Amino acid sequence: MRFAEASQLSESLSLLVLTFSSLIGLANLDSLYLVGYAWLFGMSVWISFFGGIIAFRTLPRHQFGALQHRTFPVYFVISILLSSGLLSAWIFKHPDVLDQLTRPNVADVAQVYALAIVLLGQASNYFIIGPLTSKTMFQRQKLEKEEGKTYNEPGVSKEMKALNHRFGVLHGVSSLANLGAVLALGFHGLWIGNAGAKGS
């Protein structure tokens, strides 16, 4: 066989021609896992580091608060759904992790912990911390109208100071839970980028 013929044969063997059945075959658990992960990680990074900052710098404070009040519950629900789906799929693909749950240094088990951190952090934000933060924010806005002062002006009431403190604590806890989720997703992404969705 001449070199040119051998080269053409090699090239034709390495080409993958897309067909209807091969396109349908793309929708398997591993590929859907990666799409779900990409959606969750991209959304989390955007909301945490870009969208919120842009909105904060662009909108008046009360409008910003109203936007966050509407946006974050949707973000948390989608995060809960996607992270629980990823966690379920990971356990389905790696059933041995259930026997090894007390060994977080096992790579596939560490991924269960990472996804559980995301799920628990965002669920606590949706069900507990978020509603308490929103309630405190609206109480503070109501008190601002009653006192005729913004929350950070000198001479605000003790009640306003207490609301400020409570809001600061709740917002801090919510931010930490969300940051923990983003870091856990980053770790998981680095792992599946190297080992694939099938894991070790």
N, C-alpha and C positions, 0 to 999 in steps of 0.2 A: 504494500500500500504506500502510495506516495505521501509526502509530508502534507501537501495541501488537502488531500482527501482525509488524512488522519485528523487534521486540524478542524475540518468541517464536521466530521463525525463527533469529535470531542465537544465542539460548540453546540451541536444539535442535542447531544445527550445532557448538557448542563442547562438548557433552556426549559423553563416550565411554561407551558401554554395554559392560559386560563380558560376553563370551560365552566358551564353552568354548575356541574356537579362539584368541581373543585372550589368554586365560589361558595356553594352551600357548605362544603366541608370546612370552610374557614370558621364557622360558628361552632367551635368546640369549647369545652370547659376551660382549657388553658388560654385560648385567645380571648374569650369573654372575661376571664379573670383579669387579664392585662388591661383590657378596655375599662373594666370597672375600677381597677386600681388607678389608672391614669386619670379617670374622671374625678375620683375622690381626692387624689393628691393635688391635681391641678386646681380644683375648686378650693381646697383647703389653703393652698398657698396664695391664691388670688384674694380670697376673703380676708385672710389673716394679715397679709403684708401689702396689698395694693388697693383693693376696692374700698376697704374701710378708711384707709389714710386719705385716698382721693376724696371720698365723701366728706370726711371730717374737715378737710381744707376748703371744700367747695360750698358746703351748706351751712346755713345758720344752725346754731346748736340744737334748738328744738326740732328742726326739720331733720337734722342728722340723727337725733335720738329716735324720732318716729320711723325713719328709714331702717335703722338698726333693729328696732322693735319688730318690723315686718320681715326683714331679711334673715336674721339669725335663726328664727324657728325653722324656716325652710331649709337653711343650710344644715342645721343640726339633724333634721329628719332625714334628709338625703344622706348625710354622713352615717347615721345610724343604720339605714337600710343597706347602703353599700358596704360598710364595714362588717355588718352581720352576714351579708352574702359572701364576702371574701373570707371571713372566718369559717363559715360553714363549708365553703368550697375547699379551703385549705385542709380542714379536718377530714373531709371526704377523700381528698387526694392523698392524705397522710394519716391513715387511721391509727398508726402506731404512736402518734403524739399523745393520744389519750392515756397510754400506759406510761408515758414519760413526763407527765405534766410537772412533776416535782423537780425536773432537771432542766432549768431554763438555759443552761449552757449548751444543750443539744440544739443545733441550728434550726431544725424544723419546729421544735418546741418554742424557741425564741420568737419565731414568727407568729405563733399563736398568742404569745404574750403581747407582742407589738400590736396585733389587730385587736386584742381585748382592751388594750389601753385606749385605742381609738374609740371603740364602741362604748366603753364605760365613761370616758371623758366627755364625749358628745351627748350621751344619754343623760349624764348628770347635768350638763349644761341645758339640755332641752327640758327636762322634767323638774329640776330643782333650782339651779343657780340662775338660769335665764329668767324665769318668771319672777323670782325674788328681785333680781336686778331691775327688771322693767317696772315692777311695782314701786320700788324705791325711787327710781327716776321720775315716775309720774307724781309720786308724793312730793318730791322735791320741787318739781315744776309748779305744782299747786301751791305749795308754801311760798314760792317766789312771788306768785301773783298776790297772795294774801299779805306778804310783808313788803311788797314793792321793791324788793332787792334781788339781785341775782345771787346764786348760791355762794359765790366766792367774794362777795363784797364784805368790807369790814363791818362789824356790828350786827351780823346776822344772829338770829336767835339760837338758843341752845338746841332746840329741836332741829333747826337747819344743820347745825354742826354735827348732830347725831346722824342725820340722814346722809350728810356728806361722808362721814366716816363709814357708815354701813355700805353706801354705794361704792366707795373706794375698795373696801374689802371684797365685796361681791364681784366687782369688775375684775379685781386682781385674781381672784380664784378662778373665775371664768376664763380669763386670758391664759392662766397657767394650764388649765385643763385642755384648752384648745392648742396651746403650744406643745404640750405633751403629745397630743394626737398628731400634730404635724411632724414632730421629730420621730415618732414611732413609724409614721408612714414613710418618712425619708429613709429610715433604717430598713424597712421592709422593701422599699423600692431598690435600694442598693443590693439587697440580698437577691431578689428575683431578677435583677439585671445581670447578676453573675451566675446564679444557679438555675434561673428560669422558674416558671410557675410550678413546675414539678418538684422543685426543691432538691435537697441533697439526696 
